[in-house]
């Protein structure tokens, strides 16, 4: 899959001297974008497919700012902050819609209550995917890790979300019923 020119420009800008981080980001983003575009093309709802492609490539743009040495990222912030940090980068680039995908893609999204209850190092606000495009990118992201190359199975995704709450699993199950184009396994 070809990187959209907007995404390629920003990846080149932020990852010029970060070979391992860039490799992790590009591999993961390609996997997420491939699945997200397949979902967008096959569902009945109207979806901005070009935007889904770009947003999927950019949803993790700020991982380089986080402390995740296993994927070549040596920043100072906790990895969980990559979504909110990426939203800031993309807003600065004049991409507010892409920024929302960044901010809202963690798991199936984070509510104010999640942030409070788990004492997460994030702004206290709702960060749950709202638009169909945001939901598709978050859904596709659940199937791929930056640490492993294969695609996760549906049951593995469900188990990982169950650690947080049955409501998170219910959101995923709803998305899966809406979005599964028969390619997620």
Secondary structure, DSSP 8 states (H G I E B T S, - for coil): ----HHHHHHHHHHSTT-HHHHHHHHHHHHHHHHHHHHHHHHSSS---HHHHHHHHHHTTTTGGGBEEGGGTEE-SB-GGGHHHHHHHHHHHTT-HHHHHHHHH-STT-B-HHHHHHHT-SS-SS-B---SHHHHHHHHHHTTB-SS-SSB--HHHHHHHHHTT-HHHHHHHHHHHHHH--S---
